[in-house]
Amino acid sequence: GQEILSITLHAFLSPPPLDVIFLWRRINYYNGQVAKSKRLL
């Protein structure tokens, strides 16, 4: 578990490539849509 944390931390601290940013935005958008639909239900 510890090595994964350091990799994640390193990825977070280093400037992310554009595809990672794009993927992150897509994940955030998807999570937002799920939250909206749960609110409607």
N, CA, C and O of each residue as an XYZ file, in Angstrom:
164
protein
N       0.810     -1.210      0.000
C       0.000      0.000      0.000
C       0.841      1.255      0.000
O       0.440      2.268     -0.574
N       1.998      1.209      0.632
C       2.822      2.408      0.786
C       3.387      2.884     -0.551
O       3.425      4.085     -0.817
N       3.827      1.944     -1.394
C       4.440      2.338     -2.669
C       3.415      2.995     -3.593
O       3.754      3.890     -4.367
N       2.156      2.545     -3.507
C       1.094      3.145     -4.322
C       0.873      4.590     -3.895
O       0.670      5.470     -4.732
N       0.913      4.828     -2.594
C       0.715      6.176     -2.072
C       1.799      7.118     -2.568
O       1.514      8.249     -2.959
N       3.060      6.646     -2.551
C       4.158      7.498     -2.996
C       4.070      7.764     -4.496
O       4.398      8.860     -4.951
N       3.632      6.776     -5.263
C       3.446      6.971     -6.702
C       2.349      8.006     -6.950
O       2.497      8.891     -7.794
N       1.266      7.887     -6.218
C       0.163      8.826     -6.355
C       0.609     10.226     -5.971
O       0.277     11.197     -6.651
N       1.356     10.330     -4.890
C       1.859     11.616     -4.427
C       2.805     12.215     -5.460
O       2.738     13.412     -5.740
N       3.668     11.408     -6.019
C       4.605     11.870     -7.047
C       3.857     12.349     -8.287
O       4.203     13.371     -8.879
N       2.829     11.598     -8.671
C       2.027     11.981     -9.828
C       1.274     13.274     -9.556
O       1.046     14.075    -10.463
N       0.893     13.468     -8.310
C       0.147     14.667     -7.929
C       1.060     15.892     -7.917
O       0.648     16.980     -8.319
N       2.290     15.714     -7.460
C       3.210     16.835     -7.328
C       3.840     17.219     -8.653
O       4.067     18.401     -8.914
N       4.125     16.234     -9.494
C       4.706     16.543    -10.802
C       3.607     17.059    -11.728
O       2.451     16.660    -11.590
N       3.950     17.939    -12.668
C       2.929     18.462    -13.584
C       2.326     17.340    -14.424
O       3.061     16.633    -15.113
N       1.017     17.161    -14.383
C       0.382     16.048    -15.067
C       0.313     16.277    -16.570
O       0.105     17.410    -17.006
N       0.480     15.241    -17.362
C       0.266     15.355    -18.805
C      -1.193     15.645    -19.120
O      -2.081     15.405    -18.301
N      -1.424     16.162    -20.310
C      -2.764     16.631    -20.662
C      -3.807     15.527    -20.627
O      -4.952     15.772    -20.247
N      -3.428     14.319    -21.015
C      -4.421     13.240    -21.038
C      -4.895     12.891    -19.629
O      -6.039     12.478    -19.436
N      -4.010     13.061    -18.646
C      -4.416     12.809    -17.257
C      -5.408     13.870    -16.799
O      -6.394     13.564    -16.128
N      -5.136     15.130    -17.170
C      -6.054     16.218    -16.830
C      -7.411     15.975    -17.477
O      -8.460     16.157    -16.859
N      -7.360     15.554    -18.754
C      -8.591     15.292    -19.494
C      -9.393     14.180    -18.832
O     -10.608     14.286    -18.663
N      -8.684     13.103    -18.459
C      -9.333     11.972    -17.791
C      -9.922     12.398    -16.444
O     -11.029     12.000    -16.082
N      -9.157     13.220    -15.705
C      -9.610     13.708    -14.402
C     -10.884     14.521    -14.534
O     -11.816     14.368    -13.744
N     -10.920     15.400    -15.555
C     -12.125     16.204    -15.788
C     -13.306     15.329    -16.143
O     -14.436     15.580    -15.722
N     -13.027     14.288    -16.932
C     -14.099     13.387    -17.338
C     -14.644     12.638    -16.129
O     -15.855     12.454    -16.003
N     -13.747     12.203    -15.234
C     -14.169     11.511    -14.011
C     -14.993     12.451    -13.133
O     -16.030     12.059    -12.597
N     -14.525     13.695    -12.988
C     -15.261     14.665    -12.183
C     -16.636     14.951    -12.773
O     -17.626     15.069    -12.050
N     -16.680     15.059    -14.100
C     -17.957     15.300    -14.786
C     -18.908     14.136    -14.546
O     -20.086     14.332    -14.244
N     -18.378     12.911    -14.686
C     -19.192     11.714    -14.486
C     -19.710     11.657    -13.052
O     -20.881     11.358    -12.819
N     -18.833     11.944    -12.098
C     -19.242     11.928    -10.689
C     -20.322     12.972    -10.432
O     -21.253     12.739     -9.661
N     -20.189     14.130    -11.087
C     -21.193     15.178    -10.950
C     -22.545     14.734    -11.497
O     -23.583     15.011    -10.896
N     -22.531     14.043    -12.642
C     -23.774     13.547    -13.239
C     -24.432     12.515    -12.338
O     -25.652     12.512    -12.174
N     -23.623     11.641    -11.755
C     -24.151     10.615    -10.852
C     -24.780     11.273     -9.619
O     -25.847     10.865     -9.159
N     -24.098     12.296     -9.095
C     -24.617     13.003     -7.924
C     -25.943     13.687     -8.251
O     -26.865     13.695     -7.435
N     -26.029     14.264     -9.457
C     -27.267     14.929     -9.880
C     -28.405     13.933     -9.969
O     -29.502     14.194     -9.476
N     -28.152     12.786    -10.599
C     -29.206     11.792    -10.786
C     -29.649     11.210     -9.445
O     -30.822     10.886     -9.260
N     -28.712     11.080     -8.519
C     -29.076     10.589     -7.181
C     -29.953     11.608     -6.465
O     -30.861     11.238     -5.721
N     -29.682     12.891     -6.690
C     -30.484     13.935     -6.068
C     -31.905     13.912     -6.622
O     -32.870     14.128     -5.889
N     -32.024     13.648     -7.919
C     -33.351     13.599     -8.537
C     -34.147     12.416     -8.010
O     -35.361     12.508     -7.828
N     -33.462     11.308     -7.766
C     -34.141     10.150     -7.193
C     -34.441     10.423     -5.728
O     -35.015      9.573     -5.047
